[in-house]
């Protein structure tokens, strides 16, 4: 159970993020999550949207270099130590975490995190066995 993350290369210059968001907005593509990592010359924008295929088509039609990567979306109980528990479960089971970022949804008592791991199937198995709630692409589309 993964969600599709879109990674987009952006020039590191004033206004480039606003231009991309404008393209998505005009097509009524709503972002659920966003993370930006940068270097001196370019940035990588990572987004989660309801309809990743529509988004990637729109982005490519507008000249953006982008790709889709399957990632995990995890519901983290909104209480101290919950994220640590999930990270410990992954680590003790040999699942390496490449990066993570948070996002919001309209469900009370939970925080939500995107996890990019090297082995999605193993991570899904480990988290499911430990009763950690994973969010699917369909779940995102309904929210």
N, C-alpha and C positions, 0 to 999 in steps of 0.2 A: 504494500500500500504506500505508494509514493505520490508526490505532487510534482508538477513540472515547473521548474525554475527557468526563467529566461535570463541569460547573461548577454549583456550588450556592451560593446566597446564604445566608449565616448572619448572624444577629444577633451583634454583638460584645459578648458577655456571658459571664460564667463558666458553664461547663457546656454551652454550645450545641454545641460540637464533640463532646463525649462523648455527648450525646443523639442526634446524627446517627449516630455510629459504633454506638451501641446499636441503632438501627433497622436498620442494615445487618447487624450481627452476628446479630440475631434471625432474619434471613432467610438467614443463611449466605452473605452476599455478602462475598467476600474482596477487599480492595484490593491492587493491584499497585504503585500509585504514588499519591502524595498531595502536594499543595502548597497552602499557605494564604497568601493575600495579604489584608491587612487595611487598613481605614480606622478612623476613630474610632467609627463607628456600625455598620458591617457588615464582613463578610469574604467572600471568594470562595474556596471550597474547590474545588480541582480534583483529581479522582480518575480513575484508570484501574482498571477491574475486568474480570473474565473475561466477565461477561454484562451489558453496559451497558443493554440493554433491560429486563431484570428490575430492575436497580438503579434506573433512572429511574422505572419504574412504582411501585416501593415508595416511593421518595422523594416522588413527587407524591401518592400516597395518604396520606402522612403530613404533607402540607401544605408541603413544601419547594418553593421556586422553583428550577428547574434546567433545564439545556439540555445538548445533546450537540454537541461540536465535534470535527471530524476533526483529529488531530494526527499527527506522525511520531514513532515510537519507533525510536531508533537505537542499534545496538550500537557502542560505542566501545572499541577495543582498550585494555586496562588498562596503558598505558605513557605516559610523559611526552610531551607534544606531540600526542597523538592527537586530543583535542578541538580544539586549535588548528588542526590540519589540516582537520577537518570544517568548522569555522567559516570558515576561509579559502576553502575550496571554495565554500561557500554565498555568502560575500561577493563573491568574484571573479566569480560568476555572477549577481549582482544579486538574490539571494534574501535578503529582509529577515527577521530573526529577531525575533518579537514578545516571546517569553519562552521559558524553558527550565527544566527541573528534572530531577533524577536519580531513578532508581529501581533496585531490585536484582532480580536473577533468579538462578536456581540454575545459571548457566553460568559456569565458571571463565574467567579471563583477559579478561573484558569488563566494562565499566561500561555502564550504560544511561541514556539521556537521552531526555526528551520535548522535542520542538521544535515550537513553534507558529510557523508561518510564514505569510506572506500568500498564497503560491502553492504549495500542496501538490504539484501535478503537476510544476511546474518543479523543485522541490526533490527530489522522488522521482527525476526524470530525471537531475539533476545528481549526486546521491549514488550512484545505481545505476551510472552511467557511471564513477564513481570507485571502484567496488567497496566502497562503504560498506554494511554490512548493515542493512537495515530489518526491524523486527519487525512482523508483522501481528497483527490481532485474533485470528486462529486460533492463531498462535504463543502468544499470551498465554493463551488458553483451555486449551492443552495443558500449561502449566507450573504 
